Amino acid sequence: MVSGWSPAKTVTIRPVARPDLVVESITHAPASPTIGQTIMFQVTVRNQGQASAGSFVVRLQGAGPSQDRTVSSLAAGASTTLMFSLPLSTSGETFTATADVNNQVAESDEGNNTRQVRIAPPPPQADLVVQEITYTPQEPAVGSTVTFTVTVRNQGAGPAGAFVVRLKGAGPSQDRTVSSLAAGASTSLTFTLPLSTSPETFTATADVNNQVVGRAEQHPPGGRDRAPQS
């Protein structure tokens, strides 16, 4: 072996430190929007690389329009949260957030820039209304018993499970239970209560115990006034 020469040599390779942008999370409100409703999104982007990232654009895209937000810079290890607002255009819509959508930043990994969230509108809900109240006799005397027929309709797009209908006057009340009510269907219930005063208001309330997930609480209860026979 020639003096001064070594049979082996080593070389050290140091990769260039680069940023690595990822969409860390997407949150939205409301949790179950209806079609056409505007959704507020919070998109968190993190730089999990070893170097700072310069200016880049984050895009949120659904089935309809998209929105862009510009981040001026993002240090290594840092994160930033951006606000977006987009409508829910279809049933079961996927929204995709992309960090550095225009490829402005040279990253260590260019294949991990997106995250998706799928948003579906809430299932069809019931909407219970007291459609009609009738009674007999037409001219009751104070203290006499009045027989009422209360018709409840589900005008919503979804079925209603079990619920209670209450009829209340100035004195006692009566409850009737409905086991279920399909969308678009109605049911008639019979109540008997005394006429206690002159005149007296009787109020029928569908789903008085708020058992049904729906919109019944938006409707005022049905009511009827009846003066005693003179």
Summary of the structure (lengths in Angstrom):
residues: 230
radius of gyration: 33.2
end to end distance: 133.5
largest distance: 134.2
contacts: 657
relative contact order: 0.15
helix: 1%
strand: 48%
